[in-house]
Amino acid sequence: DQSQLQDVREEMLDRFGPLPAPVDTLLLLKELQLLAREIKLDSIRIEGQFFVLTGKSARNMKLLNRLSPHDLRLVDKHNIYVPIPTEGSFDTPEGQTLLLLFLKSVLQDR
């Protein structure tokens, strides 16, 4: 769970000092997986300029759409489209990290 992942991060920081960017990215991806599982998402993918969040439960998807402060678009019973921010470049590792952090905020802010 999230607390175990945080414990792993803290242990690594304690033993090895500042974490390399790829390790930070790996931990962030794991955190996204845990958040997605927590809100019962089956998949997250990019389609054009959108993240597409897919879940089996129409009720959960409707609830996520209603509770989120973000611009989410429930397009059918199982898919929510989230516009990807247009400012900034996502071609760099730093830009990709910002994109993942945006997705994390979408999954957390409900």
QUIWOVEN-V701266 format. One record per residue. N is the residue number from 1. SS is DSSP state (hx for helix, st for strand, lp for the rest). PHI is phi in radians with two decimals (* if undefined). NEAR is the number of other C-alpha atoms within 12 Angstrom. Layout:
n=N ss=SS phi=PHI near=NEAR
n=N ss=SS phi=PHI near=NEAR
This chain:
n=1 ss=lp phi=* near=16
n=2 ss=hx phi=-1.04 near=21
n=3 ss=hx phi=-1.17 near=12
n=4 ss=hx phi=-1.15 near=14
n=5 ss=hx phi=-1.12 near=22
n=6 ss=hx phi=-1.13 near=18
n=7 ss=hx phi=-1.08 near=14
n=8 ss=hx phi=-1.10 near=22
n=9 ss=hx phi=-1.03 near=26
n=10 ss=hx phi=-1.12 near=18
n=11 ss=hx phi=-1.10 near=15
n=12 ss=hx phi=-1.13 near=18
n=13 ss=hx phi=-1.09 near=16
n=14 ss=hx phi=-1.13 near=12
n=15 ss=hx phi=-1.37 near=11
n=16 ss=hx phi=-2.01 near=13
n=17 ss=lp phi=1.42 near=11
n=18 ss=lp phi=-0.93 near=15
n=19 ss=lp phi=-1.46 near=19
n=20 ss=lp phi=-1.11 near=15
n=21 ss=hx phi=-0.93 near=15
n=22 ss=hx phi=-1.08 near=15
n=23 ss=hx phi=-1.22 near=18
n=24 ss=hx phi=-1.03 near=26
n=25 ss=hx phi=-1.11 near=23
n=26 ss=hx phi=-1.06 near=19
n=27 ss=hx phi=-1.15 near=27
n=28 ss=hx phi=-1.14 near=28
n=29 ss=hx phi=-1.09 near=24
n=30 ss=hx phi=-1.12 near=23
n=31 ss=hx phi=-1.08 near=29
n=32 ss=hx phi=-1.10 near=31
n=33 ss=hx phi=-1.05 near=26
n=34 ss=hx phi=-1.13 near=25
n=35 ss=hx phi=-1.11 near=29
n=36 ss=hx phi=-1.08 near=30
n=37 ss=hx phi=-1.12 near=22
n=38 ss=hx phi=-1.05 near=19
n=39 ss=lp phi=-1.74 near=29
n=40 ss=lp phi=1.10 near=24
n=41 ss=lp phi=-1.57 near=28
n=42 ss=lp phi=-1.54 near=23
n=43 ss=st phi=-2.75 near=22
n=44 ss=st phi=-2.35 near=30
n=45 ss=st phi=-2.47 near=22
n=46 ss=st phi=-1.80 near=19
n=47 ss=st phi=-2.32 near=15
n=48 ss=lp phi=1.12 near=13
n=49 ss=lp phi=-1.78 near=15
n=50 ss=st phi=-2.33 near=22
n=51 ss=st phi=-1.46 near=29
n=52 ss=st phi=-1.99 near=30
n=53 ss=st phi=-1.73 near=41
n=54 ss=st phi=-2.11 near=32
n=55 ss=lp phi=-2.46 near=30
n=56 ss=lp phi=-1.35 near=20
n=57 ss=lp phi=-1.56 near=20
n=58 ss=hx phi=-1.05 near=21
n=59 ss=hx phi=-1.10 near=19
n=60 ss=hx phi=-1.10 near=26
n=61 ss=hx phi=-1.17 near=33
n=62 ss=hx phi=-1.12 near=26
n=63 ss=hx phi=-1.13 near=21
n=64 ss=hx phi=-1.03 near=36
n=65 ss=hx phi=-1.07 near=32
n=66 ss=hx phi=-1.27 near=18
n=67 ss=hx phi=-1.45 near=17
n=68 ss=lp phi=-1.34 near=21
n=69 ss=lp phi=-1.39 near=17
n=70 ss=lp phi=-1.48 near=25
n=71 ss=lp phi=-1.41 near=22
n=72 ss=st phi=-1.79 near=29
n=73 ss=st phi=-2.17 near=25
n=74 ss=st phi=-1.36 near=28
n=75 ss=lp phi=-1.64 near=17
n=76 ss=lp phi=-2.74 near=19
n=77 ss=lp phi=-1.11 near=21
n=78 ss=lp phi=-2.15 near=27
n=79 ss=st phi=-2.26 near=31
n=80 ss=st phi=-2.04 near=39
n=81 ss=st phi=-1.76 near=31
n=82 ss=st phi=-2.09 near=34
n=83 ss=st phi=-1.05 near=24
n=84 ss=lp phi=-1.38 near=28
n=85 ss=lp phi=-0.95 near=23
n=86 ss=lp phi=-1.62 near=15
n=87 ss=lp phi=-1.39 near=11
n=88 ss=lp phi=1.60 near=14
n=89 ss=lp phi=-1.87 near=15
n=90 ss=lp phi=-1.88 near=19
n=91 ss=lp phi=-1.42 near=11
n=92 ss=lp phi=-1.73 near=12
n=93 ss=hx phi=-0.99 near=16
n=94 ss=hx phi=-1.13 near=17
n=95 ss=hx phi=-1.13 near=18
n=96 ss=hx phi=-1.17 near=23
n=97 ss=hx phi=-1.11 near=25
n=98 ss=hx phi=-1.06 near=23
n=99 ss=hx phi=-1.11 near=32
n=100 ss=hx phi=-1.15 near=31
n=101 ss=hx phi=-1.16 near=25
n=102 ss=hx phi=-1.09 near=25
n=103 ss=hx phi=-1.06 near=35
n=104 ss=hx phi=-1.04 near=25
n=105 ss=hx phi=-1.12 near=22
n=106 ss=hx phi=-1.11 near=33
n=107 ss=hx phi=-1.27 near=35
n=108 ss=hx phi=-1.48 near=24
n=109 ss=lp phi=-1.43 near=20
n=110 ss=lp phi=-2.54 near=21
